[in-house]
Amino acid sequence: MTYVTSSARAEMSELRRLKTLLPPELQNWVMVEGSTEINPPLIRCEELGRDEVEIQIDLAKWESLAIDQRNLLFWHEVARIQNDTIPREGWEMAALAIGLGGAVGELWVQDGLLLLLALALCGISGYRLWQKNNGDKKLKESIEADEKAIALATRFGYTLPNAYKSLGSAFKTLIEQTPNRRQRKQYESRLQALRRSASKAKEKMQQDKTKRPLR
């Protein structure tokens, strides 16, 4: 009983800590909660309403990560909110179901015009679903959010090298812990992109040093 209580307190403390890592402009409408699903993703965003977003965390997996790793992964989700790339439940699935149902019905009654309209609805909704789930697009959005997470980390006191190091170590840990091959490949691609970005940032810092006038 004591262990359960102390564990719950630790989880609440971590959620409160993460809330303080939100930029001030997001604190009034972004919530941070532990996930209640069975086998949820480590961390994700969900739009609850027009002006309300929730960052959900699998706290059981979360506690296995170092604090700096947690921070940078959290800021990645914050960056997704800022970039407006949160996955949303759209109209596409409902439209696809309606279109398929309509197509089957019109085949039965043999109304050519309505059949064409139903097939067009299927095509449009199917294409939109493909766009939303396109792997290249999702990877690009993730890499952009990683870049912004680095910037957020420096805003909260990290040096640029330490921000890159913390996010890179988080990816390495997730690659080791992720059994799903497709998800692991995503982390590997993001790690490669992060290394390229870190190399460019290091080169720029060195150039800036050489350009400074001697006193």
TAPEBEL-V526615 format. One record per backbone hydrogen bond with DSSP energy under -1.0 kcal/mol. CO is the residue of the C=O (numbers start at 1). NH is the residue of the N-H. E is the energy in kcal/mol with one decimal. If there is no record, write none. Layout:
co->(CO | CO)
nh->(NH | NH)
e->(E | E)
This chain:
co->(1 | 2 | 3 | 4 | 5 | 6 | 7 | 8 | 9 | 10 | 11 | 12 | 13 | 14 | 15 | 16 | 18 | 19 | 23 | 26 | 26 | 29 | 31 | 33 | 42 | 44 | 46 | 49 | 52 | 52 | 53 | 54 | 55 | 56 | 57 | 57 | 58 | 59 | 61 | 62 | 66 | 67 | 68 | 69 | 70 | 71 | 72 | 73 | 74 | 75 | 76 | 77 | 78 | 79 | 80 | 88 | 91 | 92 | 93 | 94 | 95 | 96 | 97 | 98 | 99 | 100 | 101 | 102 | 103 | 104 | 105 | 106 | 106 | 111 | 112 | 113 | 114 | 115 | 116 | 117 | 118 | 119 | 120 | 121 | 122 | 123 | 124 | 125 | 126 | 127 | 128 | 129 | 134 | 135 | 136 | 137 | 138 | 139 | 140 | 141 | 142 | 143 | 144 | 145 | 146 | 147 | 148 | 149 | 150 | 151 | 152 | 153 | 154 | 159 | 160 | 161 | 162 | 163 | 164 | 165 | 166 | 167 | 168 | 169 | 170 | 171 | 172 | 173 | 174 | 180 | 181 | 182 | 183 | 184 | 185 | 186 | 187 | 188 | 189 | 190 | 191 | 192 | 193 | 194 | 195 | 196 | 197 | 198 | 199 | 200 | 201 | 202 | 203 | 204 | 205 | 206 | 207)
nh->(5 | 6 | 7 | 8 | 9 | 10 | 11 | 12 | 13 | 14 | 15 | 16 | 17 | 18 | 19 | 20 | 21 | 22 | 26 | 29 | 30 | 53 | 55 | 57 | 58 | 56 | 54 | 52 | 48 | 49 | 31 | 46 | 33 | 44 | 35 | 59 | 62 | 63 | 64 | 65 | 70 | 71 | 72 | 73 | 74 | 75 | 76 | 77 | 78 | 79 | 80 | 81 | 82 | 83 | 85 | 90 | 95 | 96 | 97 | 98 | 99 | 100 | 101 | 102 | 103 | 104 | 105 | 106 | 107 | 108 | 109 | 110 | 111 | 115 | 116 | 117 | 118 | 119 | 120 | 121 | 122 | 123 | 124 | 125 | 126 | 127 | 128 | 129 | 130 | 131 | 132 | 133 | 138 | 139 | 140 | 141 | 142 | 143 | 144 | 145 | 146 | 147 | 148 | 149 | 150 | 151 | 152 | 153 | 154 | 155 | 156 | 158 | 157 | 163 | 164 | 165 | 166 | 167 | 168 | 169 | 170 | 171 | 172 | 173 | 174 | 175 | 176 | 177 | 178 | 184 | 185 | 186 | 187 | 188 | 189 | 190 | 191 | 192 | 193 | 194 | 195 | 196 | 197 | 198 | 199 | 200 | 201 | 202 | 203 | 204 | 205 | 206 | 207 | 208 | 209 | 210 | 211)
e->(-2.3 | -2.6 | -2.5 | -2.5 | -2.3 | -2.2 | -2.2 | -2.4 | -2.4 | -2.1 | -2.2 | -2.2 | -2.2 | -2.5 | -1.8 | -1.2 | -1.4 | -1.3 | -2.4 | -1.3 | -1.5 | -2.3 | -3.3 | -2.0 | -2.7 | -3.0 | -2.8 | -1.1 | -2.1 | -1.8 | -2.9 | -2.1 | -2.5 | -2.0 | -3.1 | -1.3 | -2.5 | -1.7 | -1.5 | -1.8 | -2.5 | -2.6 | -2.0 | -2.1 | -2.6 | -2.5 | -1.4 | -1.3 | -1.9 | -2.5 | -1.7 | -1.8 | -2.3 | -2.6 | -2.4 | -1.0 | -2.6 | -2.7 | -2.2 | -2.4 | -2.8 | -2.6 | -2.4 | -2.8 | -2.4 | -2.3 | -2.2 | -2.6 | -1.9 | -1.3 | -1.9 | -2.0 | -1.0 | -2.1 | -2.2 | -2.1 | -2.4 | -2.5 | -2.3 | -2.2 | -2.1 | -2.4 | -2.6 | -2.4 | -2.5 | -2.2 | -2.1 | -2.2 | -2.1 | -2.3 | -2.2 | -1.8 | -2.3 | -2.3 | -2.3 | -2.2 | -2.1 | -2.5 | -2.2 | -2.0 | -2.2 | -2.1 | -1.9 | -2.2 | -1.8 | -1.6 | -2.4 | -2.3 | -1.9 | -1.6 | -1.4 | -2.6 | -1.3 | -2.2 | -2.2 | -2.5 | -2.5 | -2.1 | -2.5 | -2.3 | -1.7 | -2.1 | -2.1 | -2.1 | -2.4 | -2.6 | -1.7 | -1.8 | -1.4 | -2.5 | -2.2 | -1.6 | -2.0 | -2.4 | -2.4 | -2.3 | -2.3 | -2.1 | -2.2 | -2.3 | -2.3 | -2.0 | -2.3 | -2.8 | -2.2 | -2.0 | -2.5 | -2.5 | -2.2 | -2.3 | -2.2 | -2.1 | -2.1 | -2.5 | -1.7 | -1.9 | -1.4)
